[in-house]
Amino acid sequence: MSLHDDAVRVLKEYEPRDPGQSEWRQAYLDHLAAHPDGVWKACGAGHLTASALVIDPERGRVLLTLHRKLRMWLQMGGHCEPQDATLAAAALREATEESGIAGLTLLPGGPVRLDRHPIPAPCHWHLDVQYAATVPAGAVERISDESLDLRWFRPDEVAGVADSSVVRLLEHSRARLEGCG
């Protein structure tokens, strides 16, 4: 199965929690139907990306990165790579690379949210498929070259440093995490 095929499967199986997410899911599926290269950075009309919010449920905190180019506090994530067999694998790889934490575990149930955001040309759009990942006990983060900073935040601090898309991802991730327990 190709990454494109996996993305279509994941999106068809994704069960949105709100109507806006249903519209995004259909827009992502339409994009993939129109663009066989829609999972790759080279797709000029926009492309899927994969991200994961890193959560430490034991300590009640989330790890955000101060993105080097965008200069915004965000979840870990980025472009799909040829070695990524699935969107989940891409999200996990990105979260591991950008957090420096080995042994992250994606929450069960597939993506937590979808978020579409404009990016300067030539990319135009990132169609982000967002997951959440928990850290293993004793995890220690390590900043990557893609970040200006890497920092743990309490959930009530996130709205003060990040935009609304990260806040919504946190809300949905916490609800998913509570449903797993």
C-alpha positions as CSV (number, residue, x, y, z in Angstrom):
1,M,0.0,0.0,0.0
2,S,1.4,3.4,-0.9
3,L,1.4,6.4,1.5
4,H,-1.2,8.0,-0.7
5,D,-3.4,4.9,-0.3
6,D,-2.9,4.9,3.4
7,A,-3.8,8.6,3.6
8,V,-7.1,7.9,1.8
9,R,-7.8,4.9,4.1
10,V,-7.0,6.9,7.2
11,L,-9.2,9.8,6.2
12,K,-12.1,7.6,5.2
13,E,-11.9,5.9,8.7
14,Y,-11.5,9.2,10.5
15,E,-14.6,9.9,12.7
16,P,-14.8,13.7,13.2
17,R,-16.1,15.1,16.5
18,D,-17.6,18.2,14.9
19,P,-19.1,19.2,11.5
20,G,-16.2,21.4,10.5
21,Q,-13.9,18.4,10.7
22,S,-16.2,16.5,8.4
23,E,-15.8,19.3,5.8
24,W,-12.0,19.2,6.2
25,R,-12.0,15.4,5.8
26,Q,-13.9,15.7,2.5
27,A,-11.6,18.5,1.3
28,Y,-8.5,16.3,2.1
29,L,-10.1,13.3,0.2
30,D,-10.9,15.6,-2.7
31,H,-7.4,16.9,-2.7
32,L,-5.9,13.4,-2.8
33,A,-8.3,12.4,-5.6
34,A,-7.2,15.3,-7.7
35,H,-3.5,15.1,-6.8
36,P,-1.8,11.7,-6.8
37,D,1.3,13.5,-5.4
38,G,-0.8,15.1,-2.7
39,V,1.2,13.6,0.2
40,W,4.5,15.0,-1.0
41,K,6.0,18.5,-0.4
42,A,6.5,18.8,-4.2
43,C,2.7,19.1,-4.8
44,G,2.4,22.8,-5.6
45,A,-1.4,22.8,-4.9
46,G,-0.7,21.9,-1.2
47,H,0.1,18.6,0.5
48,L,-0.7,16.5,3.5
49,T,1.6,16.8,6.5
50,A,1.6,14.7,9.7
51,S,2.0,16.0,13.3
52,A,1.6,14.8,16.8
53,L,1.0,16.7,20.1
54,V,3.5,15.2,22.6
55,I,1.8,14.7,26.0
56,D,3.2,13.6,29.4
57,P,0.0,12.5,31.1
58,E,1.9,11.6,34.3
59,R,3.0,15.2,34.8
60,G,0.0,16.8,33.1
61,R,1.9,18.7,30.5
62,V,2.5,19.0,26.7
63,L,5.7,19.6,24.8
64,L,5.7,22.4,22.2
65,T,8.4,23.5,19.8
66,L,9.1,27.1,18.8
67,H,9.3,26.5,15.1
68,R,12.4,28.0,13.6
69,K,10.8,29.3,10.4
70,L,7.3,30.2,11.6
71,R,8.4,31.5,15.0
72,M,5.3,30.0,16.6
73,W,4.8,27.5,19.4
74,L,3.5,24.3,17.7
75,Q,3.1,20.6,18.0
76,M,5.8,18.4,16.4
77,G,5.2,17.7,12.8
78,G,6.1,18.1,9.2
79,H,6.3,16.7,5.7
80,C,5.9,13.1,4.8
81,E,9.1,11.3,3.7
82,P,9.6,8.4,1.2
83,Q,10.5,6.1,4.1
84,D,7.1,6.7,5.8
85,A,4.8,3.8,5.1
86,T,1.8,5.4,6.8
87,L,0.6,8.8,8.0
88,A,0.9,7.6,11.6
89,A,4.5,6.6,11.0
90,A,5.2,10.0,9.5
91,A,3.6,11.7,12.6
92,L,5.6,9.5,15.0
93,R,8.9,10.0,13.1
94,E,8.4,13.8,13.1
95,A,7.5,13.9,16.8
96,T,10.5,11.7,17.7
97,E,12.9,13.8,15.6
98,E,11.7,17.2,16.8
99,S,11.3,16.2,20.5
100,G,14.4,14.0,20.8
101,I,12.3,11.5,22.8
102,A,12.5,7.8,21.8
103,G,9.6,5.5,22.6
104,L,6.7,7.8,22.0
105,T,3.3,6.1,21.6
106,L,0.5,7.4,19.4
107,L,-2.9,7.4,21.1
108,P,-5.1,4.7,19.6
109,G,-7.9,5.6,17.3
110,G,-6.1,7.3,14.4
111,P,-5.9,11.1,13.9
112,V,-7.2,13.4,16.6
113,R,-7.9,16.3,14.3
114,L,-7.4,17.8,10.9
115,D,-6.1,21.4,10.3
116,R,-5.5,23.2,7.1
117,H,-3.2,26.3,7.1
118,P,-1.7,28.5,4.5
119,I,2.0,28.3,3.8
120,P,4.1,30.7,1.7
121,A,4.6,29.7,-2.0
122,P,5.5,27.4,-3.5
123,C,3.6,25.1,-1.1
124,H,0.5,27.1,-0.6
125,W,-1.3,24.8,1.9
126,H,-0.5,22.2,4.5
127,L,-3.3,19.8,5.1
128,D,-2.2,18.6,8.5
129,V,-3.3,15.2,9.9
130,Q,-2.9,15.6,13.6
131,Y,-2.2,12.8,16.1
132,A,-1.3,12.8,19.8
133,A,1.5,10.8,21.4
134,T,2.4,10.0,25.0
135,V,5.9,9.9,26.4
136,P,7.5,6.9,28.1
137,A,8.4,7.2,31.8
138,G,11.5,9.2,32.4
139,A,11.5,10.8,29.0
140,V,14.0,13.6,28.4
141,E,13.5,16.0,25.5
142,R,16.3,17.2,23.2
143,I,15.9,20.3,20.9
144,S,16.3,19.7,17.2
145,D,17.8,22.0,14.5
146,E,14.2,22.8,13.3
147,S,13.4,24.5,16.6
148,L,14.4,27.7,18.3
149,D,13.2,26.3,21.7
150,L,11.4,23.2,23.1
151,R,9.4,23.6,26.2
152,W,6.9,21.8,28.4
153,F,3.6,23.6,29.1
154,R,0.7,22.9,31.5
155,P,-2.5,22.7,29.5
156,D,-3.8,26.0,30.9
157,E,-0.7,27.8,29.6
158,V,-1.1,26.7,26.0
159,A,-3.7,29.3,25.0
160,G,-1.3,32.0,26.1
161,V,1.6,30.9,23.8
162,A,0.0,29.0,20.9
163,D,-2.7,29.7,18.3
164,S,-6.2,28.3,18.4
165,S,-5.3,25.3,16.2
166,V,-2.9,24.0,18.9
167,V,-5.5,24.7,21.6
168,R,-8.1,22.7,19.7
169,L,-5.6,19.9,19.2
170,L,-4.9,19.9,22.9
171,E,-8.6,19.8,23.8
172,H,-9.3,16.9,21.4
173,S,-6.1,15.0,22.5
174,R,-7.1,15.3,26.2
175,A,-10.6,14.0,25.4
176,R,-9.1,11.1,23.5
177,L,-6.6,10.4,26.3
178,E,-9.4,10.4,28.9
179,G,-11.3,8.0,26.7
180,C,-8.4,5.6,26.7
181,G,-8.1,5.3,30.4
